Amino acid sequence: MRVHICAVGRLRAGPERALIDDYLARFDRTGRALGLGPAAVHEVEDKKGGGIEAEAALLTRALPSGAVTLALDERGRMMSSPDFAALLGRWRDAGRQDAAFVIGGADGLAPALRDAADQAVSLGPMVWPHMLVRVMLAEQLYRAASILAGAPYHRA
């Protein structure tokens, strides 16, 4: 199952980029034998300043056709890392070819895009910068693959 991170904004070189690249490389290595990956990042940018509705249109175009979608949103359901891993495993086992994780910009996701997603997940009750959410998602993808592989990375 291919994994797509569809996000608003362009991430420049720096510590966040280095962390994302590292965790996604780990995910690809661990997930390959499990039928997970590769992971790709699709960045969109609303250069005309159209707000969350314009961002939603760009994100919708970035979604692979037929992909199961998960919106990262503060209003979403909180889940544990093992539950997240189990969700990925269920999608893979159901024969889903693509899973897309949608991250909005500084103002979040348009309600219609969030509501159209198959799932909405929150990374906790705090609000996180959208660029940091990418890092946290990349780490959780790697952690999920590690959990599914029975590797010792996750120690809960």
C-alpha positions in Angstrom: 0.0 0.0 0.0 1.5 3.3 -1.1 1.4 6.1 1.4 0.9 9.7 0.4 1.3 12.7 2.6 -0.7 15.5 1.0 0.2 18.8 2.7 -0.2 22.5 2.3 3.0 24.5 2.1 6.6 23.9 0.9 9.0 22.5 3.5 12.5 24.0 3.0 15.8 22.4 4.0 16.2 22.3 7.7 15.7 20.2 10.8 12.0 19.4 10.0 13.0 18.2 6.5 15.8 16.1 7.8 13.5 14.4 10.4 10.8 13.7 7.8 13.3 12.3 5.3 14.8 10.1 8.0 11.5 8.7 9.3 10.1 8.1 5.8 13.3 6.3 4.8 12.9 4.1 7.9 9.3 3.6 7.1 10.1 2.5 3.5 12.8 0.1 4.7 10.6 -1.4 7.5 7.4 -1.3 5.6 8.6 -2.9 2.3 8.4 -6.4 3.6 5.0 -5.7 5.1 3.4 -4.4 1.9 3.6 -0.8 3.1 5.2 2.0 1.1 6.8 3.7 -0.5 5.9 7.0 1.1 5.7 10.2 -1.0 5.1 13.8 0.0 2.8 15.9 -2.2 3.0 19.6 -1.3 0.5 22.1 -2.5 0.6 25.9 -2.2 -2.1 28.4 -2.6 -0.2 31.3 -4.2 -3.3 33.4 -4.7 -4.3 33.6 -1.0 -7.7 31.9 -1.4 -7.8 30.5 2.1 -8.7 27.0 3.3 -11.2 26.5 0.5 -8.6 27.1 -2.2 -6.2 24.9 -0.2 -8.8 22.2 -0.1 -9.2 22.2 -3.9 -5.5 21.8 -4.3 -5.3 19.0 -1.7 -8.2 17.2 -3.4 -6.4 17.3 -6.7 -3.2 15.9 -5.0 -5.1 12.9 -3.6 -4.5 9.7 -5.6 -7.7 8.3 -7.2 -9.4 5.7 -5.0 -7.1 6.4 -2.0 -8.4 5.9 1.5 -8.0 9.2 3.2 -7.1 10.3 6.7 -7.4 13.9 7.7 -5.1 15.2 10.4 -7.3 17.6 12.3 -7.6 18.7 15.9 -11.3 17.7 15.8 -10.4 14.1 14.9 -10.3 11.0 17.0 -7.3 10.5 19.1 -5.8 7.0 18.8 -2.8 5.1 20.2 0.2 4.1 18.1 -0.9 0.5 18.2 -4.4 1.5 17.0 -2.9 3.6 14.2 -0.7 0.6 13.2 -3.7 -1.7 13.2 -5.6 0.8 11.0 -2.8 0.8 8.5 -2.7 -3.0 8.6 -6.5 -3.2 8.0 -6.3 -0.9 5.0 -3.4 -2.9 3.6 -5.2 -6.2 4.3 -8.4 -4.9 2.6 -6.3 -4.4 -0.6 -6.2 -0.7 -0.5 -3.5 0.4 -3.0 -3.1 4.0 -1.7 -3.5 5.7 1.7 -3.5 9.5 1.7 -2.8 11.6 4.9 -4.1 15.1 4.5 -2.5 18.0 6.4 -3.9 21.5 6.1 -2.2 24.8 6.3 -1.9 27.3 9.2 -5.7 27.6 9.3 -6.4 23.9 9.2 -8.6 22.0 6.8 -11.8 23.1 5.1 -14.7 21.4 6.8 -15.9 19.8 3.6 -12.5 18.2 3.0 -12.3 17.0 6.6 -15.8 15.5 6.4 -15.1 13.8 3.1 -12.1 11.9 4.6 -12.6 8.3 5.6 -11.1 9.1 9.0 -10.0 12.2 10.9 -7.3 11.8 13.5 -6.0 14.2 16.1 -2.5 14.2 17.4 -3.8 15.4 20.7 -5.8 18.2 22.2 -3.0 20.8 21.5 -2.7 22.5 18.2 0.6 21.8 16.4 2.3 23.8 13.6 1.3 22.2 10.3 5.0 21.7 9.4 5.7 19.9 12.7 2.6 17.7 12.1 4.4 16.3 9.1 7.3 15.2 11.3 5.0 13.7 13.8 3.1 11.8 11.1 6.3 10.5 9.5 7.4 9.2 12.9 4.1 7.5 13.5 4.2 5.9 10.1 7.6 4.4 10.9 6.4 3.4 14.4 3.3 1.7 12.9 5.5 -0.3 10.5 7.7 -1.3 13.4 4.8 -2.4 15.4 3.4 -4.4 12.5 6.9 -6.0 12.0 7.2 -6.9 15.7 10.3 -4.7 16.0 11.3 -3.3 19.4 11.1 0.4 18.5 7.7 0.8 20.2 7.9 0.0 23.9 4.5 0.8 25.3 
